[in-house]
Amino acid sequence: MAIGNFLHKLFGTTPGKGVQPKEAIAYSVTGFGQNFICTIIGSYLTIFMTDALLFGAAEKGQLFKTISGAMAVAFLMLFTRIFDALNDPIMGSIVDRTRTKWGKCRPYLKWMAIPIAATTILCFCPFFEAKSKTTFFIITVIYVIWSMVYTVADVPYWGLSTCMTNDTVVRGNILTFARLVCTLGAGLVTVGVPIITSAVTAKYKDAEGNVLPQFIMQNAETLKWTYFICAVVLALLAIPMFYYGFKNTKERFTTTEAPPSLGHNLKLLFKNKQLLLVVLSGILGGARMVYSYTGGLYFAKYVLNNEGIFSVITLLVVPGGLVASVLVPWMTKKFTKKWAYIYVHILGAVVMFAMYFVGYDAPWKLVFNAVGLVLLGIPQGVNNIITYAMIGDTVDYLEWKTGERGEGICFAMQTFISKIGMALGAFIGVFSYSWAGINPEANPAISPEGKQLLWNILILAGAISMVGTIIPMLFYNITEKKQKEMVTEIEERKKSGKRVK
């Protein structure tokens, strides 16, 4: 009983009425498993291609004269993710047209568990031949298929939160908890995989962390199998989590009207101006956490000479993110979602510019940057939660304005934002790898000038992106008070049978 009361207080739910804590936990468990899959692909497929399959950098000075293997990987990640992101509105429309006995969002958790796990494993197939154009083509095809499969699972997952409850406070609490659990899932992968790969390849490296020339192929082969095994384990763990979320959640707020067409949904999208502001903010902020993607792993491996340090970089962000997650309800009550979001990104921009000017080439500077990473966890944690909550509010705004909810098309924009961020993160990371002249087959693999260039790109890109994400939100105007007024008016319309003119 005590645990039940605590959970109801945590989520703001009412015993026996509406959404219950069991559903919120099940919803979060699915996100935990989903982030196993998302993170192994988003953070490690690029380094699998550059360091295990040896699609390395061009010779120094050749970046803009030829397309190096690394730049080909960079453009693959960029264009595939953009193509995939553009599919999100289509998937959102499909979700809005879905009619099953389980609802319109939940069934995708059941249907897509095995396909997404299978395509994840195929991306890290250990039988791919290194440096082969055929290999590159095959991975491209598999990665495009994976991206499409992931979209089919991801869009309805986030849309499900608005079908479970229309109470913005309860929904915000559920999303806060879910994002915290998702971050934990991503964090376990981000921290664990570099520790494993660093340990299994240590025997092939010299004291400075460079791969010895006679062991280049052995090192690459070991990496191939290590990433493959990690992908298999994570995918198999994720499958039952999808089914658990499907079985233990319930949709309460879905329309029974005739399903809308894609064209109609796109028109709805452009009527939802508040949602478009959130989307623009997310796109401009797509590179704010670039150091936590592949670029950060390259920095740890080739500048700090130990890829396992990437786990430390990731862990340093966690405390700030946890603090932010706990404080989000208080921050939104004190400042509103809009201003809490703006304030933390101002903090993030200041911190990153300070890190850029301080540099990294002395022990005290590394300590300063470690503190900076802790502080950067705050905007990361707040963004991960508040963005979803604001999009949920824009669903209510759309229904208030047009009489139609459009959960699928609205939450497709959240996955759109996430994929643009992943695209930019992967592209900037591998672009910096190539521009810095990193070559995993050389010893040393990077020059002193290349190290500084890698640092400059990663930190400045993040700092500028922090500033960019603030600007659109200055024009966002859905307050907590306004959201409650909209929901009340919507309910009154439904009771009276009135429609929006």
ABEGO torsion letter per residue (X at the ends): XAAAAAAAAAAGBBBGBEBBAAAAAAAAAAAAAAAAAAAAAAAAAAAAAAAAAGBBBBBBGAAAABBBAAAAAAAAAAAAAAAAAAAAAAAAAAAAABBBAAEAAAAAAAAAAAAAAAAAAAAABAABBBGBAAAAAAAAAAAAAAAAAAAAAAAAAAAAAAAABABAAAAAAAAAAAAAAAAAAAAAAAAAAAAAAAAAAAAABBAAGBBBAAAAAAAAAAAAAAAAAAAAAAAAAAAAAAAAAAAABBBABBBABBBBBAAAAAAAAAABAAAAAAAAAAAAAAAAAAAABAAAAAAAAAAAGBAAAAAAAAAAAAAAAAAAAAAAAAAAAAAEAAAAAAAAAAAAAAAAAAAAAAEAABAAAAAAAAAAAAAAAAAAAAAAAAAAAAAAAAAAAAAAAAGBAGAAAAAAAAAAAAAAAAAAAAAAAAAAAAAAGBBAABOBABBAAAAAAAAAAAAAAAAAAAAAAAAAAAABABBAAAAAAAAAAAAAAAAAGBBBX
